[in-house]
């Protein structure tokens, strides 16, 4: 997971941005940098299907990839992103 944000600010809007199927959070750098430069906190999970994890096609979790994505997002949304839980990148 990567968190990008402005170096200053409080009560900033939060964007949870998932990479596309089979991609990774790295390819969205310019977009995330833009949002952070304009006052948003951007949280990017690394899902199980990320290219950076190199999950083999025969991995037993593969048929449930989308369920893992939902679980990832639930974990993020269930956390309280308050000042003491968040450190700007």
PDB file of N, CA, C and O in Angstrom:
ATOM      1  N   UNK A   1       0.849  -1.171   0.000  1.00  0.00           N
ATOM      2  CA  UNK A   1       0.000   0.000   0.000  1.00  0.00           C
ATOM      3  C   UNK A   1       0.895   1.235   0.000  1.00  0.00           C
ATOM      4  O   UNK A   1       1.950   1.264   0.633  1.00  0.00           O
ATOM      5  N   UNK A   2       0.449   2.237  -0.718  1.00  0.00           N
ATOM      6  CA  UNK A   2       1.159   3.511  -0.747  1.00  0.00           C
ATOM      7  C   UNK A   2       0.170   4.612  -0.367  1.00  0.00           C
ATOM      8  O   UNK A   2      -0.985   4.599  -0.793  1.00  0.00           O
ATOM      9  N   UNK A   3       0.633   5.550   0.428  1.00  0.00           N
ATOM     10  CA  UNK A   3      -0.164   6.716   0.790  1.00  0.00           C
ATOM     11  C   UNK A   3       0.599   7.946   0.317  1.00  0.00           C
ATOM     12  O   UNK A   3       1.759   8.147   0.677  1.00  0.00           O
ATOM     13  N   UNK A   4      -0.064   8.765  -0.491  1.00  0.00           N
ATOM     14  CA  UNK A   4       0.526  10.011  -0.986  1.00  0.00           C
ATOM     15  C   UNK A   4      -0.350  11.164  -0.521  1.00  0.00           C
ATOM     16  O   UNK A   4      -1.576  11.055  -0.499  1.00  0.00           O
ATOM     17  N   UNK A   5       0.285  12.263  -0.152  1.00  0.00           N
ATOM     18  CA  UNK A   5      -0.481  13.403   0.356  1.00  0.00           C
ATOM     19  C   UNK A   5       0.358  14.666   0.309  1.00  0.00           C
ATOM     20  O   UNK A   5       1.580  14.611   0.176  1.00  0.00           O
ATOM     21  N   UNK A   6      -0.315  15.807   0.421  1.00  0.00           N
ATOM     22  CA  UNK A   6       0.426  17.057   0.560  1.00  0.00           C
ATOM     23  C   UNK A   6       1.214  17.044   1.869  1.00  0.00           C
ATOM     24  O   UNK A   6       0.844  16.339   2.808  1.00  0.00           O
ATOM     25  N   UNK A   7       2.278  17.807   1.936  1.00  0.00           N
ATOM     26  CA  UNK A   7       3.092  17.823   3.159  1.00  0.00           C
ATOM     27  C   UNK A   7       2.432  18.606   4.284  1.00  0.00           C
ATOM     28  O   UNK A   7       2.822  18.467   5.443  1.00  0.00           O
ATOM     29  N   UNK A   8       1.449  19.419   3.964  1.00  0.00           N
ATOM     30  CA  UNK A   8       0.725  20.176   4.983  1.00  0.00           C
ATOM     31  C   UNK A   8      -0.772  20.078   4.718  1.00  0.00           C
ATOM     32  O   UNK A   8      -1.214  19.787   3.607  1.00  0.00           O
ATOM     33  N   UNK A   9      -1.530  20.329   5.766  1.00  0.00           N
ATOM     34  CA  UNK A   9      -2.974  20.349   5.628  1.00  0.00           C
ATOM     35  C   UNK A   9      -3.632  19.484   6.681  1.00  0.00           C
ATOM     36  O   UNK A   9      -2.996  18.620   7.284  1.00  0.00           O
ATOM     37  N   UNK A  10      -4.900  19.726   6.891  1.00  0.00           N
ATOM     38  CA  UNK A  10      -5.666  18.913   7.822  1.00  0.00           C
ATOM     39  C   UNK A  10      -7.060  18.713   7.241  1.00  0.00           C
ATOM     40  O   UNK A  10      -7.520  19.492   6.407  1.00  0.00           O
ATOM     41  N   UNK A  11      -7.708  17.673   7.690  1.00  0.00           N
ATOM     42  CA  UNK A  11      -9.035  17.318   7.194  1.00  0.00           C
ATOM     43  C   UNK A  11      -9.067  17.293   5.667  1.00  0.00           C
ATOM     44  O   UNK A  11      -9.973  17.839   5.037  1.00  0.00           O
ATOM     45  N   UNK A  12      -8.065  16.650   5.096  1.00  0.00           N
ATOM     46  CA  UNK A  12      -7.953  16.560   3.642  1.00  0.00           C
ATOM     47  C   UNK A  12      -8.880  15.472   3.100  1.00  0.00           C
ATOM     48  O   UNK A  12      -9.131  14.476   3.778  1.00  0.00           O
ATOM     49  N   UNK A  13      -9.388  15.660   1.888  1.00  0.00           N
ATOM     50  CA  UNK A  13     -10.196  14.599   1.284  1.00  0.00           C
ATOM     51  C   UNK A  13      -9.323  13.382   0.997  1.00  0.00           C
ATOM     52  O   UNK A  13      -8.137  13.514   0.694  1.00  0.00           O
ATOM     53  N   UNK A  14      -9.920  12.201   1.095  1.00  0.00           N
ATOM     54  CA  UNK A  14      -9.187  10.948   0.885  1.00  0.00           C
ATOM     55  C   UNK A  14      -9.729  10.252  -0.357  1.00  0.00           C
ATOM     56  O   UNK A  14     -10.940  10.110  -0.524  1.00  0.00           O
ATOM     57  N   UNK A  15      -8.825   9.824  -1.220  1.00  0.00           N
ATOM     58  CA  UNK A  15      -9.158   9.031  -2.397  1.00  0.00           C
ATOM     59  C   UNK A  15      -8.555   7.646  -2.197  1.00  0.00           C
ATOM     60  O   UNK A  15      -7.355   7.525  -1.951  1.00  0.00           O
ATOM     61  N   UNK A  16      -9.363   6.611  -2.299  1.00  0.00           N
ATOM     62  CA  UNK A  16      -8.859   5.240  -2.291  1.00  0.00           C
ATOM     63  C   UNK A  16      -8.862   4.804  -3.750  1.00  0.00           C
ATOM     64  O   UNK A  16      -9.918   4.702  -4.375  1.00  0.00           O
ATOM     65  N   UNK A  17      -7.671   4.549  -4.286  1.00  0.00           N
ATOM     66  CA  UNK A  17      -7.531   4.284  -5.716  1.00  0.00           C
ATOM     67  C   UNK A  17      -6.903   2.909  -5.940  1.00  0.00           C
ATOM     68  O   UNK A  17      -5.754   2.671  -5.568  1.00  0.00           O
ATOM     69  N   UNK A  18      -7.666   2.016  -6.550  1.00  0.00           N
ATOM     70  CA  UNK A  18      -7.177   0.667  -6.831  1.00  0.00           C
ATOM     71  C   UNK A  18      -6.598   0.593  -8.229  1.00  0.00           C
ATOM     72  O   UNK A  18      -7.160   1.134  -9.181  1.00  0.00           O
ATOM     73  N   UNK A  19      -5.472  -0.081  -8.336  1.00  0.00           N
ATOM     74  CA  UNK A  19      -4.873  -0.285  -9.652  1.00  0.00           C
ATOM     75  C   UNK A  19      -5.765  -1.222 -10.475  1.00  0.00           C
ATOM     76  O   UNK A  19      -6.569  -1.970  -9.919  1.00  0.00           O
ATOM     77  N   UNK A  20      -5.618  -1.174 -11.779  1.00  0.00           N
ATOM     78  CA  UNK A  20      -6.382  -2.035 -12.666  1.00  0.00           C
ATOM     79  C   UNK A  20      -5.978  -3.492 -12.524  1.00  0.00           C
ATOM     80  O   UNK A  20      -4.904  -3.796 -12.006  1.00  0.00           O
ATOM     81  N   UNK A  21      -6.829  -4.382 -12.980  1.00  0.00           N
ATOM     82  CA  UNK A  21      -6.568  -5.815 -12.895  1.00  0.00           C
ATOM     83  C   UNK A  21      -5.264  -6.155 -13.609  1.00  0.00           C
ATOM     84  O   UNK A  21      -5.096  -5.873 -14.796  1.00  0.00           O
ATOM     85  N   UNK A  22      -4.354  -6.759 -12.870  1.00  0.00           N
ATOM     86  CA  UNK A  22      -3.077  -7.161 -13.451  1.00  0.00           C
ATOM     87  C   UNK A  22      -2.035  -6.063 -13.512  1.00  0.00           C
ATOM     88  O   UNK A  22      -0.906  -6.320 -13.928  1.00  0.00           O
ATOM     89  N   UNK A  23      -2.373  -4.853 -13.113  1.00  0.00           N
ATOM     90  CA  UNK A  23      -1.415  -3.762 -13.131  1.00  0.00           C
ATOM     91  C   UNK A  23      -0.826  -3.579 -11.745  1.00  0.00           C
ATOM     92  O   UNK A  23      -0.950  -4.463 -10.896  1.00  0.00           O
ATOM     93  N   UNK A  24      -0.200  -2.468 -11.512  1.00  0.00           N
ATOM     94  CA  UNK A  24       0.318  -2.167 -10.183  1.00  0.00           C
ATOM     95  C   UNK A  24       0.095  -0.689  -9.906  1.00  0.00           C
ATOM     96  O   UNK A  24      -0.215   0.083 -10.813  1.00  0.00           O
ATOM     97  N   UNK A  25       0.254  -0.306  -8.655  1.00  0.00           N
ATOM     98  CA  UNK A  25       0.055   1.096  -8.291  1.00  0.00           C
ATOM     99  C   UNK A  25       1.086   2.007  -8.926  1.00  0.00           C
ATOM    100  O   UNK A  25       0.861   3.213  -9.026  1.00  0.00           O
ATOM    101  N   UNK A  26       2.214   1.460  -9.359  1.00  0.00           N
ATOM    102  CA  UNK A  26       3.296   2.277  -9.912  1.00  0.00           C
ATOM    103  C   UNK A  26       2.927   2.994 -11.213  1.00  0.00           C
ATOM    104  O   UNK A  26       3.426   4.090 -11.469  1.00  0.00           O
ATOM    105  N   UNK A  27       2.067   2.398 -12.034  1.00  0.00           N
ATOM    106  CA  UNK A  27       1.764   3.009 -13.330  1.00  0.00           C
ATOM    107  C   UNK A  27       0.881   4.246 -13.214  1.00  0.00           C
ATOM    108  O   UNK A  27       0.706   4.975 -14.191  1.00  0.00           O
ATOM    109  N   UNK A  28       0.328   4.488 -12.038  1.00  0.00           N
ATOM    110  CA  UNK A  28      -0.573   5.621 -11.848  1.00  0.00           C
ATOM    111  C   UNK A  28       0.103   6.796 -11.154  1.00  0.00           C
ATOM    112  O   UNK A  28      -0.578   7.708 -10.685  1.00  0.00           O
ATOM    113  N   UNK A  29       1.422   6.790 -11.080  1.00  0.00           N
ATOM    114  CA  UNK A  29       2.170   7.834 -10.384  1.00  0.00           C
ATOM    115  C   UNK A  29       1.799   9.254 -10.756  1.00  0.00           C
ATOM    116  O   UNK A  29       1.538  10.060  -9.862  1.00  0.00           O
ATOM    117  N   UNK A  30       1.762   9.604 -12.054  1.00  0.00           N
ATOM    118  CA  UNK A  30       1.439  10.988 -12.418  1.00  0.00           C
ATOM    119  C   UNK A  30       0.043  11.417 -11.949  1.00  0.00           C
ATOM    120  O   UNK A  30      -0.141  12.550 -11.505  1.00  0.00           O
ATOM    121  N   UNK A  31      -0.923  10.526 -12.044  1.00  0.00           N
ATOM    122  CA  UNK A  31      -2.281  10.856 -11.610  1.00  0.00           C
ATOM    123  C   UNK A  31      -2.335  11.058 -10.096  1.00  0.00           C
ATOM    124  O   UNK A  31      -2.934  12.017  -9.608  1.00  0.00           O
ATOM    125  N   UNK A  32      -1.704  10.146  -9.362  1.00  0.00           N
ATOM    126  CA  UNK A  32      -1.688  10.240  -7.898  1.00  0.00           C
ATOM    127  C   UNK A  32      -0.928  11.488  -7.450  1.00  0.00           C
ATOM    128  O   UNK A  32      -1.359  12.177  -6.526  1.00  0.00           O
ATOM    129  N   UNK A  33       0.188  11.778  -8.095  1.00  0.00           N
ATOM    130  CA  UNK A  33       0.943  12.991  -7.765  1.00  0.00           C
ATOM    131  C   UNK A  33       0.098  14.243  -7.991  1.00  0.00           C
ATOM    132  O   UNK A  33       0.158  15.186  -7.202  1.00  0.00           O
ATOM    133  N   UNK A  34      -0.679  14.252  -9.055  1.00  0.00           N
ATOM    134  CA  UNK A  34      -1.552  15.386  -9.345  1.00  0.00           C
ATOM    135  C   UNK A  34      -2.561  15.578  -8.214  1.00  0.00           C
ATOM    136  O   UNK A  34      -2.726  16.685  -7.701  1.00  0.00           O
ATOM    137  N   UNK A  35      -3.238  14.488  -7.828  1.00  0.00           N
ATOM    138  CA  UNK A  35      -4.231  14.583  -6.756  1.00  0.00           C
ATOM    139  C   UNK A  35      -3.599  15.064  -5.450  1.00  0.00           C
ATOM    140  O   UNK A  35      -4.146  15.929  -4.766  1.00  0.00           O
ATOM    141  N   UNK A  36      -2.444  14.494  -5.114  1.00  0.00           N
ATOM    142  CA  UNK A  36      -1.768  14.892  -3.868  1.00  0.00           C
ATOM    143  C   UNK A  36      -1.340  16.361  -3.921  1.00  0.00           C
ATOM    144  O   UNK A  36      -1.438  17.072  -2.921  1.00  0.00           O
ATOM    145  N   UNK A  37      -0.869  16.812  -5.077  1.00  0.00           N
ATOM    146  CA  UNK A  37      -0.449  18.205  -5.230  1.00  0.00           C
ATOM    147  C   UNK A  37      -1.630  19.167  -5.126  1.00  0.00           C
ATOM    148  O   UNK A  37      -1.454  20.358  -4.866  1.00  0.00           O
ATOM    149  N   UNK A  38      -2.821  18.641  -5.329  1.00  0.00           N
ATOM    150  CA  UNK A  38      -4.026  19.472  -5.264  1.00  0.00           C
ATOM    151  C   UNK A  38      -4.825  19.228  -3.984  1.00  0.00           C
ATOM    152  O   UNK A  38      -6.025  19.498  -3.936  1.00  0.00           O
ATOM    153  N   UNK A  39      -4.156  18.715  -2.948  1.00  0.00           N
ATOM    154  CA  UNK A  39      -4.764  18.681  -1.626  1.00  0.00           C
ATOM    155  C   UNK A  39      -5.457  17.402  -1.197  1.00  0.00           C
ATOM    156  O   UNK A  39      -6.199  17.414  -0.214  1.00  0.00           O
ATOM    157  N   UNK A  40      -5.243  16.305  -1.896  1.00  0.00           N
ATOM    158  CA  UNK A  40      -5.900  15.043  -1.530  1.00  0.00           C
ATOM    159  C   UNK A  40      -4.909  14.038  -0.962  1.00  0.00           C
ATOM    160  O   UNK A  40      -3.742  13.999  -1.351  1.00  0.00           O
ATOM    161  N   UNK A  41      -5.398  13.237  -0.041  1.00  0.00           N
ATOM    162  CA  UNK A  41      -4.660  12.069   0.434  1.00  0.00           C
ATOM    163  C   UNK A  41      -5.076  10.922  -0.484  1.00  0.00           C
ATOM    164  O   UNK A  41      -6.269  10.680  -0.671  1.00  0.00           O
ATOM    165  N   UNK A  42      -4.110  10.221  -1.053  1.00  0.00           N
ATOM    166  CA  UNK A  42      -4.423   9.118  -1.957  1.00  0.00           C
ATOM    167  C   UNK A  42      -3.873   7.825  -1.357  1.00  0.00           C
ATOM    168  O   UNK A  42      -2.677   7.704  -1.095  1.00  0.00           O
ATOM    169  N   UNK A  43      -4.762   6.876  -1.149  1.00  0.00           N
ATOM    170  CA  UNK A  43      -4.390   5.573  -0.607  1.00  0.00           C
ATOM    171  C   UNK A  43      -4.480   4.560  -1.740  1.00  0.00           C
ATOM    172  O   UNK A  43      -5.539   4.386  -2.344  1.00  0.00           O
ATOM    173  N   UNK A  44      -3.367   3.894  -2.025  1.00  0.00           N
ATOM    174  CA  UNK A  44      -3.312   2.919  -3.107  1.00  0.00           C
ATOM    175  C   UNK A  44      -2.960   1.540  -2.545  1.00  0.00           C
ATOM    176  O   UNK A  44      -1.811   1.306  -2.169  1.00  0.00           O
ATOM    177  N   UNK A  45      -3.916   0.641  -2.484  1.00  0.00           N
ATOM    178  CA  UNK A  45      -3.581  -0.713  -2.049  1.00  0.00           C
ATOM    179  C   UNK A  45      -2.846  -1.472  -3.150  1.00  0.00           C
ATOM    180  O   UNK A  45      -3.016  -1.189  -4.335  1.00  0.00           O
ATOM    181  N   UNK A  46      -2.038  -2.426  -2.748  1.00  0.00           N
ATOM    182  CA  UNK A  46      -1.442  -3.366  -3.690  1.00  0.00           C
ATOM    183  C   UNK A  46      -2.268  -4.640  -3.587  1.00  0.00           C
ATOM    184  O   UNK A  46      -2.184  -5.371  -2.601  1.00  0.00           O
ATOM    185  N   UNK A  47      -3.063  -4.893  -4.614  1.00  0.00           N
ATOM    186  CA  UNK A  47      -3.923  -6.076  -4.602  1.00  0.00           C
ATOM    187  C   UNK A  47      -3.141  -7.310  -5.019  1.00  0.00           C
ATOM    188  O   UNK A  47      -2.062  -7.218  -5.604  1.00  0.00           O
ATOM    189  N   UNK A  48      -3.704  -8.452  -4.708  1.00  0.00           N
ATOM    190  CA  UNK A  48      -3.068  -9.739  -4.981  1.00  0.00           C
ATOM    191  C   UNK A  48      -2.750  -9.936  -6.461  1.00  0.00           C
ATOM    192  O   UNK A  48      -1.809 -10.654  -6.801  1.00  0.00           O
ATOM    193  N   UNK A  49      -3.524  -9.308  -7.340  1.00  0.00           N
ATOM    194  CA  UNK A  49      -3.290  -9.463  -8.783  1.00  0.00           C
ATOM    195  C   UNK A  49      -2.281  -8.456  -9.342  1.00  0.00           C
ATOM    196  O   UNK A  49      -2.114  -8.367 -10.558  1.00  0.00           O
ATOM    197  N   UNK A  50      -1.619  -7.710  -8.484  1.00  0.00           N
ATOM    198  CA  UNK A  50      -0.616  -6.749  -8.942  1.00  0.00           C
ATOM    199  C   UNK A  50       0.529  -7.455  -9.647  1.00  0.00           C
ATOM    200  O   UNK A  50       0.972  -8.522  -9.222  1.00  0.00           O
ATOM    201  N   UNK A  51       1.000  -6.854 -10.720  1.00  0.00           N
ATOM    202  CA  UNK A  51       2.149  -7.423 -11.439  1.00  0.00           C
ATOM    203  C   UNK A  51       3.383  -7.522 -10.547  1.00  0.00           C
ATOM    204  O   UNK A  51       4.239  -8.382 -10.752  1.00  0.00           O
ATOM    205  N   UNK A  52       3.468  -6.640  -9.561  1.00  0.00           N
ATOM    206  CA  UNK A  52       4.647  -6.643  -8.694  1.00  0.00           C
ATOM    207  C   UNK A  52       4.706  -7.874  -7.796  1.00  0.00           C
ATOM    208  O   UNK A  52       5.778  -8.217  -7.297  1.00  0.00           O
ATOM    209  N   UNK A  53       3.579  -8.543  -7.581  1.00  0.00           N
ATOM    210  CA  UNK A  53       3.556  -9.729  -6.719  1.00  0.00           C
ATOM    211  C   UNK A  53       3.785 -11.025  -7.485  1.00  0.00           C
ATOM    212  O   UNK A  53       4.061 -12.061  -6.879  1.00  0.00           O
ATOM    213  N   UNK A  54       3.674 -10.979  -8.807  1.00  0.00           N
ATOM    214  CA  UNK A  54       3.944 -12.148  -9.662  1.00  0.00           C
ATOM    215  C   UNK A  54       3.194 -13.402  -9.215  1.00  0.00           C
ATOM    216  O   UNK A  54       3.791 -14.473  -9.102  1.00  0.00           O
ATOM    217  N   UNK A  55       1.915 -13.278  -8.965  1.00  0.00           N
ATOM    218  CA  UNK A  55       1.097 -14.422  -8.580  1.00  0.00           C
ATOM    219  C   UNK A  55       0.986 -15.369  -9.774  1.00  0.00           C
ATOM    220  O   UNK A  55       0.532 -14.956 -10.841  1.00  0.00           O
ATOM    221  N   UNK A  56       1.390 -16.632  -9.616  1.00  0.00           N
ATOM    222  CA  UNK A  56       1.297 -17.561 -10.753  1.00  0.00           C
ATOM    223  C   UNK A  56      -0.170 -17.876 -11.079  1.00  0.00           C
ATOM    224  O   UNK A  56      -1.012 -17.887 -10.181  1.00  0.00           O
ATOM    225  N   UNK A  57      -0.476 -18.129 -12.350  1.00  0.00           N
ATOM    226  CA  UNK A  57      -1.857 -18.393 -12.759  1.00  0.00           C
ATOM    227  C   UNK A  57      -2.481 -19.607 -12.059  1.00  0.00           C
ATOM    228  O   UNK A  57      -3.701 -19.684 -11.915  1.00  0.00           O
ATOM    229  N   UNK A  58      -1.653 -20.539 -11.632  1.00  0.00           N
ATOM    230  CA  UNK A  58      -2.192 -21.741 -10.983  1.00  0.00           C
ATOM    231  C   UNK A  58      -2.295 -21.596  -9.457  1.00  0.00           C
ATOM    232  O   UNK A  58      -2.582 -22.571  -8.762  1.00  0.00           O
ATOM    233  N   UNK A  59      -2.064 -20.392  -8.938  1.00  0.00           N
ATOM    234  CA  UNK A  59      -2.213 -20.158  -7.505  1.00  0.00           C
ATOM    235  C   UNK A  59      -3.671 -20.425  -7.116  1.00  0.00           C
ATOM    236  O   UNK A  59      -4.580 -19.968  -7.810  1.00  0.00           O
ATOM    237  N   UNK A  60      -3.908 -21.149  -6.029  1.00  0.00           N
ATOM    238  CA  UNK A  60      -5.283 -21.483  -5.647  1.00  0.00           C
ATOM    239  C   UNK A  60      -6.157 -20.271  -5.315  1.00  0.00           C
ATOM    240  O   UNK A  60      -7.382 -20.390  -5.279  1.00  0.00           O
ATOM    241  N   UNK A  61      -5.545 -19.110  -5.074  1.00  0.00           N
ATOM    242  CA  UNK A  61      -6.332 -17.901  -4.779  1.00  0.00           C
ATOM    243  C   UNK A  61      -6.848 -17.208  -6.034  1.00  0.00           C
ATOM    244  O   UNK A  61      -7.736 -16.359  -5.954  1.00  0.00           O
ATOM    245  N   UNK A  62      -6.304 -17.560  -7.179  1.00  0.00           N
ATOM    246  CA  UNK A  62      -6.624 -16.864  -8.426  1.00  0.00           C
ATOM    247  C   UNK A  62      -8.130 -16.780  -8.713  1.00  0.00           C
ATOM    248  O   UNK A  62      -8.604 -15.707  -9.086  1.00  0.00           O
ATOM    249  N   UNK A  63      -8.891 -17.850  -8.557  1.00  0.00           N
ATOM    250  CA  UNK A  63     -10.330 -17.731  -8.848  1.00  0.00           C
ATOM    251  C   UNK A  63     -11.068 -16.745  -7.935  1.00  0.00           C
ATOM    252  O   UNK A  63     -12.162 -16.289  -8.268  1.00  0.00           O
ATOM    253  N   UNK A  64     -10.472 -16.420  -6.792  1.00  0.00           N
ATOM    254  CA  UNK A  64     -11.128 -15.515  -5.835  1.00  0.00           C
ATOM    255  C   UNK A  64     -10.477 -14.125  -5.793  1.00  0.00           C
ATOM    256  O   UNK A  64     -10.658 -13.381  -4.829  1.00  0.00           O
ATOM    257  N   UNK A  65      -9.727 -13.785  -6.832  1.00  0.00           N
ATOM    258  CA  UNK A  65      -9.004 -12.501  -6.862  1.00  0.00           C
ATOM    259  C   UNK A  65      -9.923 -11.336  -6.525  1.00  0.00           C
ATOM    260  O   UNK A  65      -9.549 -10.471  -5.733  1.00  0.00           O
ATOM    261  N   UNK A  66     -11.112 -11.293  -7.108  1.00  0.00           N
ATOM    262  CA  UNK A  66     -11.992 -10.145  -6.888  1.00  0.00           C
ATOM    263  C   UNK A  66     -12.468 -10.063  -5.452  1.00  0.00           C
ATOM    264  O   UNK A  66     -12.692  -8.969  -4.934  1.00  0.00           O
ATOM    265  N   UNK A  67     -12.625 -11.204  -4.805  1.00  0.00           N
ATOM    266  CA  UNK A  67     -13.017 -11.193  -3.393  1.00  0.00           C
ATOM    267  C   UNK A  67     -11.891 -10.617  -2.534  1.00  0.00           C
ATOM    268  O   UNK A  67     -12.150  -9.895  -1.572  1.00  0.00           O
ATOM    269  N   UNK A  68     -10.656 -10.932  -2.876  1.00  0.00           N
ATOM    270  CA  UNK A  68      -9.520 -10.372  -2.136  1.00  0.00           C
ATOM    271  C   UNK A  68      -9.455  -8.858  -2.311  1.00  0.00           C
ATOM    272  O   UNK A  68      -9.113  -8.136  -1.374  1.00  0.00           O
ATOM    273  N   UNK A  69      -9.783  -8.379  -3.507  1.00  0.00           N
ATOM    274  CA  UNK A  69      -9.804  -6.928  -3.744  1.00  0.00           C
ATOM    275  C   UNK A  69     -10.828  -6.262  -2.827  1.00  0.00           C
ATOM    276  O   UNK A  69     -10.548  -5.228  -2.220  1.00  0.00           O
ATOM    277  N   UNK A  70     -12.011  -6.860  -2.730  1.00  0.00           N
ATOM    278  CA  UNK A  70     -13.061  -6.312  -1.865  1.00  0.00           C
ATOM    279  C   UNK A  70     -12.584  -6.294  -0.416  1.00  0.00           C
ATOM    280  O   UNK A  70     -12.789  -5.307   0.289  1.00  0.00           O
ATOM    281  N   UNK A  71     -11.958  -7.363   0.027  1.00  0.00           N
ATOM    282  CA  UNK A  71     -11.437  -7.418   1.401  1.00  0.00           C
ATOM    283  C   UNK A  71     -10.380  -6.348   1.636  1.00  0.00           C
ATOM    284  O   UNK A  71     -10.359  -5.711   2.689  1.00  0.00           O
ATOM    285  N   UNK A  72      -9.499  -6.148   0.651  1.00  0.00           N
ATOM    286  CA  UNK A  72      -8.479  -5.099   0.771  1.00  0.00           C
ATOM    287  C   UNK A  72      -9.126  -3.738   0.994  1.00  0.00           C
ATOM    288  O   UNK A  72      -8.723  -2.989   1.883  1.00  0.00           O
ATOM    289  N   UNK A  73     -10.120  -3.427   0.192  1.00  0.00           N
ATOM    290  CA  UNK A  73     -10.777  -2.121   0.284  1.00  0.00           C
ATOM    291  C   UNK A  73     -11.563  -1.980   1.580  1.00  0.00           C
ATOM    292  O   UNK A  73     -11.588  -0.901   2.173  1.00  0.00           O
ATOM    293  N   UNK A  74     -12.197  -3.041   2.021  1.00  0.00           N
ATOM    294  CA  UNK A  74     -12.910  -2.982   3.301  1.00  0.00           C
ATOM    295  C   UNK A  74     -11.952  -2.665   4.440  1.00  0.00           C
ATOM    296  O   UNK A  74     -12.258  -1.843   5.304  1.00  0.00           O
ATOM    297  N   UNK A  75     -10.784  -3.323   4.440  1.00  0.00           N
ATOM    298  CA  UNK A  75      -9.799  -3.059   5.497  1.00  0.00           C
ATOM    299  C   UNK A  75      -9.388  -1.594   5.508  1.00  0.00           C
ATOM    300  O   UNK A  75      -9.283  -0.980   6.569  1.00  0.00           O
ATOM    301  N   UNK A  76      -9.158  -1.038   4.330  1.00  0.00           N
ATOM    302  CA  UNK A  76      -8.753   0.363   4.248  1.00  0.00           C
ATOM    303  C   UNK A  76      -9.874   1.274   4.728  1.00  0.00           C
ATOM    304  O   UNK A  76      -9.641   2.184   5.524  1.00  0.00           O
ATOM    305  N   UNK A  77     -11.079   1.036   4.251  1.00  0.00           N
ATOM    306  CA  UNK A  77     -12.202   1.907   4.603  1.00  0.00           C
ATOM    307  C   UNK A  77     -12.604   1.779   6.064  1.00  0.00           C
ATOM    308  O   UNK A  77     -13.143   2.723   6.642  1.00  0.00           O
ATOM    309  N   UNK A  78     -12.349   0.629   6.667  1.00  0.00           N
ATOM    310  CA  UNK A  78     -12.688   0.435   8.073  1.00  0.00           C
ATOM    311  C   UNK A  78     -11.699   1.120   9.013  1.00  0.00           C
ATOM    312  O   UNK A  78     -12.017   1.349  10.180  1.00  0.00           O
ATOM    313  N   UNK A  79     -10.518   1.444   8.526  1.00  0.00           N
ATOM    314  CA  UNK A  79      -9.544   2.142   9.360  1.00  0.00           C
ATOM    315  C   UNK A  79      -9.961   3.595   9.498  1.00  0.00           C
ATOM    316  O   UNK A  79     -10.613   4.153   8.616  1.00  0.00           O
ATOM    317  N   UNK A  80      -9.591   4.186  10.581  1.00  0.00           N
ATOM    318  CA  UNK A  80      -9.861   5.612  10.778  1.00  0.00           C
ATOM    319  C   UNK A  80      -8.621   6.385  10.374  1.00  0.00           C
ATOM    320  O   UNK A  80      -7.597   6.320  11.053  1.00  0.00           O
ATOM    321  N   UNK A  81      -8.704   7.104   9.292  1.00  0.00           N
ATOM    322  CA  UNK A  81      -7.563   7.866   8.791  1.00  0.00           C
ATOM    323  C   UNK A  81      -7.538   9.236   9.451  1.00  0.00           C
ATOM    324  O   UNK A  81      -7.810  10.259   8.823  1.00  0.00           O
ATOM    325  N   UNK A  82      -7.203   9.222  10.735  1.00  0.00           N
ATOM    326  CA  UNK A  82      -7.079  10.463  11.487  1.00  0.00           C
ATOM    327  C   UNK A  82      -5.616  10.877  11.519  1.00  0.00           C
ATOM    328  O   UNK A  82      -4.738  10.114  11.117  1.00  0.00           O
ATOM    329  N   UNK A  83      -5.365  12.066  11.990  1.00  0.00           N
ATOM    330  CA  UNK A  83      -4.000  12.593  11.995  1.00  0.00           C
ATOM    331  C   UNK A  83      -3.005  11.650  12.649  1.00  0.00           C
ATOM    332  O   UNK A  83      -1.887  11.515  12.153  1.00  0.00           O
ATOM    333  N   UNK A  84      -3.369  10.992  13.746  1.00  0.00           N
ATOM    334  CA  UNK A  84      -2.394  10.134  14.423  1.00  0.00           C
ATOM    335  C   UNK A  84      -2.208   8.794  13.704  1.00  0.00           C
ATOM    336  O   UNK A  84      -1.315   8.028  14.067  1.00  0.00           O
ATOM    337  N   UNK A  85      -3.017   8.501  12.711  1.00  0.00           N
ATOM    338  CA  UNK A  85      -2.852   7.273  11.921  1.00  0.00           C
ATOM    339  C   UNK A  85      -2.206   7.555  10.573  1.00  0.00           C
ATOM    340  O   UNK A  85      -1.873   6.623   9.841  1.00  0.00           O
ATOM    341  N   UNK A  86      -2.028   8.797  10.244  1.00  0.00           N
ATOM    342  CA  UNK A  86      -1.584   9.143   8.907  1.00  0.00           C
ATOM    343  C   UNK A  86      -0.334  10.004   8.949  1.00  0.00           C
ATOM    344  O   UNK A  86      -0.257  10.986   9.687  1.00  0.00           O
ATOM    345  N   UNK A  87       0.634   9.616   8.146  1.00  0.00           N
ATOM    346  CA  UNK A  87       1.845  10.413   7.985  1.00  0.00           C
ATOM    347  C   UNK A  87       2.008  10.684   6.500  1.00  0.00           C
ATOM    348  O   UNK A  87       2.144   9.743   5.718  1.00  0.00           O
ATOM    349  N   UNK A  88       1.997  11.951   6.091  1.00  0.00           N
ATOM    350  CA  UNK A  88       2.147  12.254   4.674  1.00  0.00           C
ATOM    351  C   UNK A  88       3.443  11.705   4.101  1.00  0.00           C
ATOM    352  O   UNK A  88       4.469  11.663   4.779  1.00  0.00           O
ATOM    353  N   UNK A  89       3.382  11.289   2.855  1.00  0.00           N
ATOM    354  CA  UNK A  89       4.575  10.760   2.163  1.00  0.00           C
ATOM    355  C   UNK A  89       5.509  11.891   1.800  1.00  0.00           C
ATOM    356  O   UNK A  89       6.565  11.656   1.214  1.00  0.00           O
TER     357      UNK A  89
END
